[in-house]
């Protein structure tokens, strides 16, 4: 097993052990809401949490209450496309709820919230291994932030040339 695969396996187990996931998710989204980049954005792209990821329902409720347009990703032909979050959702083959509405231009995005299995304090991230965000983030000029539980922060990760850093990391 290569180093990234071993870290992915370990970080999934670490994340599974977070027993106060909903409370910590609420704290995480409150910290995100304090970011000037989030506050200034009228259109925010986020992910639909699944499994032991942070619960995104509180984020979606917050964004709606604040009048923000929320976009979520769908994988199409191996790439991320964005759609409105308030349309119909269908569970993908890996268990993630994906939007079924029309793909929207990425220049609508004003702030991106990025998931990951592990992050370094300086913004390197380890995802699930598909490279979706590594290909997507360079195409989006909007600011971004990686989000995770505190247990998912690590001092270092193996980094390859194609690995893209997030601009900041928020944890709870």
C-alpha positions in Angstrom: 0.0 0.0 0.0 1.4 3.4 -0.9 1.9 6.2 1.6 -1.2 8.2 0.5 -3.4 5.1 0.6 -2.2 4.2 4.1 -2.9 7.8 5.3 -6.4 7.7 3.7 -7.2 4.5 5.5 -5.9 5.9 8.9 -7.8 9.2 8.5 -11.1 7.5 7.6 -10.7 5.6 10.9 -9.8 8.7 12.8 -12.8 10.6 11.4 -15.1 7.6 12.2 -14.2 8.1 15.9 -15.5 11.7 16.0 -18.5 11.1 18.3 -19.8 14.7 18.5 -19.9 15.1 14.7 -23.1 17.3 14.6 -22.0 19.7 17.3 -18.5 20.0 15.8 -20.0 20.4 12.4 -22.0 23.4 13.7 -18.9 24.8 15.2 -17.0 24.3 11.9 -19.6 26.2 9.9 -19.7 29.0 12.4 -16.0 29.4 12.0 -16.4 29.4 8.2 -19.1 32.0 8.5 -16.6 34.3 10.2 -14.3 34.3 7.2 -14.5 37.6 5.2 -14.4 35.6 2.0 -17.5 33.7 3.0 -19.3 36.8 4.3 -18.6 38.7 1.0 -19.8 35.8 -1.2 -23.4 35.7 -2.4 -22.7 32.3 -4.1 -20.9 29.6 -2.2 -19.9 26.1 -3.4 -19.9 23.4 -0.8 -20.0 19.6 -0.7 -22.8 17.4 0.4 -21.4 15.6 3.5 -21.7 11.9 3.7 -20.6 9.1 6.0 -18.3 10.5 8.7 -17.6 13.8 6.9 -18.8 17.0 8.6 -22.6 17.3 8.5 -23.4 19.9 5.9 -27.1 20.3 6.8 -26.3 23.1 9.3 -24.2 24.9 6.6 -26.9 24.6 4.0 -29.5 26.0 6.5 -27.1 28.8 7.4 -26.5 29.7 3.8 -30.2 29.7 3.0 -30.9 31.9 6.1 -28.2 34.3 4.9 -29.7 34.5 1.4 -26.7 32.9 -0.2 -26.9 30.8 -3.4 -25.5 27.4 -2.6 -23.9 25.3 -5.3 -22.8 21.7 -5.0 -20.6 19.4 -7.1 -21.5 16.5 -9.4 -18.9 14.3 -11.1 -19.4 14.2 -14.9 -16.9 12.5 -17.2 -14.3 12.5 -14.4 -14.6 16.3 -13.6 -16.5 18.4 -11.1 -19.4 20.4 -12.5 -21.5 22.6 -10.2 -25.2 22.8 -9.9 -27.7 24.5 -7.6 -28.1 22.7 -4.2 -31.8 23.2 -4.0 -32.6 20.9 -7.0 -33.2 17.1 -7.0 -30.4 14.9 -5.6 -29.5 11.3 -6.5 -27.1 9.1 -4.6 -24.0 8.4 -6.7 -22.3 5.0 -7.0 -20.0 5.9 -4.1 -22.9 7.1 -1.9 -22.6 10.8 -2.3 -25.8 12.8 -3.0 -25.3 14.6 -6.3 -27.4 17.3 -7.8 -29.3 16.5 -11.0 -29.9 20.0 -12.2 -28.1 21.7 -15.1 -24.4 22.3 -14.9 -23.7 26.0 -14.1 -20.7 28.2 -15.1 -17.9 28.1 -12.5 -17.5 31.8 -12.7 -20.7 32.1 -10.5 -18.7 30.7 -7.6 -17.5 33.3 -5.1 -16.2 31.0 -2.4 -15.4 27.3 -2.4 -15.6 25.0 0.7 -13.4 22.0 0.1 -13.6 18.6 1.8 -10.7 16.3 2.5 -9.5 13.3 4.6 -6.5 15.2 5.9 -5.0 18.7 5.7 -1.8 20.3 6.7 -1.9 23.8 8.4 -0.4 25.3 5.2 -3.2 24.0 3.0 -2.1 20.7 1.5 -5.0 18.2 1.4 -5.5 14.6 0.9 -8.7 13.7 -0.8 -10.2 10.3 -1.7 -7.7 9.8 -4.6 -9.7 10.8 -7.6 -8.0 14.2 -8.1 -11.3 15.9 -8.7 -10.5 19.0 -6.6 -6.9 19.1 -7.8 -8.2 19.5 -11.3 -11.1 21.8 -10.3 -9.6 24.4 -8.0 -7.1 25.8 -10.5 -10.0 26.6 -12.8 -11.9 28.6 -10.1 -10.6 32.0 -9.3 -12.7 32.3 -6.2 -11.1 32.0 -2.7 -11.4 28.6 -1.0 -11.0 26.9 2.4 -10.6 23.3 3.3 -12.7 22.1 6.2 -12.2 19.2 8.6 -12.3 18.0 12.2 -9.3 18.9 14.2 -8.2 15.2 14.3 -7.7 15.4 10.5 -5.0 18.1 10.7 -1.5 16.6 10.2 1.9 18.1 10.2 2.8 16.9 6.7 1.4 14.9 3.8 3.2 13.3 0.8 2.8 16.0 -1.9 3.1 15.4 -5.7 3.3 18.0 -8.5 -0.4 17.8 -9.2 -1.5 18.3 -5.6 -3.2 21.7 -5.2 -3.2 23.6 -1.9 -6.3 25.2 -0.4 -5.9 28.9 0.6 -6.7 28.2 4.2 -7.9 25.4 6.5 -10.7 25.6 9.0 -11.1 22.9 11.6 -13.3 22.3 14.7 
